[in-house]
Amino acid sequence: MADINIRNQLGSPEIRPGGGAPQAPRIVGPTAPSIEQSASQRPQGPSYFGYHNDSSISARLAQQGVPPNAMNLRIAQQMLRYGIPLGGDALAQIRHLWQTMGATSLVDLEALMALFATGNPASTENMAAMTQLLSGGPMSHLFARLTMMMRNHGQLPQAAELQTLMTQFWKLGTGPAALGSELPQFEQIFARMGKLASGDLSRLPPDVAQGMNQIRDFIAAQQLLVKQPQQTVYVPFFQWRDQQPMPGELLVQADQDPAAQAAGYAQVALAVDTRNLGRMHLDFTVIRGHLSVRLDVPDSGVKQLLERGLPDLRHKLVARTPYNVATILCQEVGQAKAVSVLLPKRRDLRKLGRAIGVL
């Protein structure tokens, strides 16, 4: 009987064979929530998506305590176009600067936005440079106006070097096949023009001096927007089409970041004005031996036309380049890149998505 009792006690979970102490109760930690539980705890996102309009922007301004008047609405629209977060402090700073300029010129407002978006101070010199870039036209147009001014004055002995540079300039732009060899010549002419425009212009006729000042401001804007000049090449150029100089731009950018250099990262942007298709903007990006291409076009009609030729473009790139061709996309951007490849992308408010409660 005693033996049976001992065996029963030994079989008890509270007693270990050998007379040891009772076992401590097993501690069980929290278990990971299931997928269903995680989904039920996740905050609900907005239930409706739409596009920006004056009412949605005004509502957001009022929510932040900013009067939704015409001036604040105009500034908020430009902030959204340039991707600047819509905050009351930033809007107040931009409004104050614009008011000191009279608050009438939309070009001044956009110049402020471009400087603000790129982290440059809104000094008098910077404003003059950015305004010239936004409203003065491409470099080839500046050269054309300067050429006409100089012709009106006949021979200018004090501007002999300038006249030589202008003659050399208009001999370029002979066609796409020669562009590769002409780009260094364009670059040399612009470098020399920049030095002349920054020098003493007092001996030149007033209108010619003004034209040189415009070129000086254009070059100053370029220097403002190119953040890594040692890793960047920017060359404005033109191509003759039906006796008209059609402007273009080439921008080549690398990256000083060691990781980007190890990956072989580089980006080439090419923008060309055309007579029938508007302004064409092509971005070529190379990383780890793979090439991606994006074509930005002004409207849906051009997009549909070019998309039919994308397979042929892929075939040519595969045959003529050492890269693995990854993606080739064509997208409609309106006038987002109509001024210069140097400027930040300007968004189209009609296509800038929003959600209720989120700006």
Residue pairs with C-beta under 8 A, 6 or more apart in sequence:
9 15
10 17
13 23
14 22
14 23
15 22
16 22
16 23
33 41
45 355
46 355
46 356
46 357
46 358
47 356
48 355
48 356
49 353
49 354
49 355
50 56
50 353
50 354
50 355
50 356
51 349
51 350
51 351
51 352
51 353
51 354
52 80
52 349
52 350
52 352
52 354
53 349
54 73
56 354
56 359
57 68
57 73
57 76
57 77
57 80
57 86
57 359
58 68
58 73
59 68
60 76
60 86
60 359
61 67
61 68
61 72
61 73
61 76
61 86
61 91
62 68
64 86
64 87
64 88
65 88
66 72
66 88
66 91
66 92
71 95
71 103
72 91
72 95
74 106
74 109
75 91
75 94
75 95
75 98
75 109
76 86
76 91
77 349
78 109
78 110
78 113
79 85
79 86
79 90
79 91
79 94
79 113
80 86
80 347
80 349
80 352
81 113
81 346
81 347
81 348
81 349
82 113
82 114
82 116
82 117
82 344
82 346
82 347
83 117
83 344
83 345
83 347
84 90
84 113
84 116
84 117
86 359
90 116
94 109
94 112
94 113
94 116
95 103
97 112
97 122
98 108
98 109
98 112
101 108
101 127
102 108
107 131
107 134
107 135
108 127
108 131
110 134
111 127
111 130
111 131
111 134
112 122
112 127
114 130
114 134
114 343
114 344
115 121
115 122
115 126
115 127
115 130
115 224
116 122
117 344
118 224
118 225
118 344
120 126
120 224
125 220
126 220
126 224
128 217
128 220
129 217
129 218
129 220
129 221
129 224
130 221
130 224
131 217
132 214
132 217
132 218
132 221
133 217
133 218
133 221
133 222
133 339
133 340
133 342
133 343
134 339
134 343
136 142
136 214
136 217
136 218
138 236
138 238
138 247
138 249
138 273
138 340
139 190
139 215
139 218
139 236
139 238
139 247
140 236
140 237
140 238
140 245
140 247
141 247
142 211
142 214
142 215
142 218
143 166
143 169
143 170
143 215
144 245
145 211
146 166
146 208
146 211
146 212
146 215
147 166
147 170
149 205
149 207
149 208
149 211
150 156
150 159
150 162
150 163
150 166
150 208
152 207
153 205
153 208
156 162
156 163
156 204
156 205
156 208
158 203
158 204
159 204
159 208
161 192
161 196
162 193
162 196
162 212
165 189
165 192
165 193
165 196
168 185
168 189
169 186
169 189
172 182
172 185
172 186
172 237
172 238
173 182
173 237
173 238
173 239
173 240
173 245
174 182
174 240
175 239
175 240
176 239
179 237
179 239
182 237
183 235
183 237
183 250
186 235
186 236
186 237
187 233
187 235
190 219
190 235
190 236
193 215
193 219
194 215
194 216
194 219
196 212
197 212
197 213
197 215
197 216
197 219
198 216
201 208
201 209
201 212
201 213
202 209
204 212
221 342
222 234
222 342
223 229
225 342
225 343
226 232
226 234
226 342
228 253
228 254
228 255
228 256
230 256
231 253
231 254
231 255
231 256
232 251
232 252
232 253
232 254
233 250
233 251
233 252
234 249
234 250
234 251
234 252
234 341
234 342
235 249
235 250
236 247
236 248
236 249
236 250
237 247
237 248
237 249
237 250
238 245
238 246
238 247
238 248
239 245
239 246
239 248
239 272
240 246
241 274
241 275
242 275
244 275
246 272
246 273
246 274
246 275
247 272
247 273
248 270
248 271
248 272
248 273
249 269
249 270
249 271
249 340
249 341
249 342
250 268
250 269
250 270
251 268
251 269
251 270
251 341
251 342
252 266
252 267
252 268
252 269
253 266
253 267
253 268
253 269
254 260
254 261
254 265
254 266
254 267
255 261
255 265
263 287
263 288
264 286
264 287
264 288
264 289
265 285
265 286
265 287
266 285
266 286
267 283
267 284
267 285
267 286
268 283
268 284
268 285
269 281
269 282
269 283
269 284
269 341
270 281
270 282
270 284
271 279
271 280
271 281
271 282
271 337
271 340
271 341
272 279
272 280
273 279
273 280
274 280
277 297
277 298
277 302
277 305
278 297
278 298
278 299
278 302
279 298
279 337
279 338
280 295
280 296
280 297
281 295
281 296
281 297
281 333
281 337
281 341
282 293
282 294
282 295
282 296
283 293
283 294
283 295
283 296
284 291
284 292
284 293
285 291
285 292
285 293
285 294
286 292
286 323
289 322
289 323
289 324
290 323
290 324
290 325
290 326
291 317
291 321
291 323
291 324
291 325
291 326
292 326
292 327
292 328
293 313
293 317
293 325
293 327
293 328
293 329
294 328
294 329
294 330
294 331
295 306
295 328
295 329
295 330
295 331
296 331
296 332
296 333
296 336
296 337
297 303
297 306
297 330
297 331
297 332
297 333
298 332
298 333
298 334
298 335
298 338
299 332
299 334
300 332
302 332
303 330
303 331
303 332
306 330
307 330
310 328
310 330
313 328
314 325
314 328
317 323
317 325
317 328
318 325
333 345
333 348
334 348
334 351
335 346
335 348
336 345
336 346
336 347
336 348
337 343
337 345
337 346
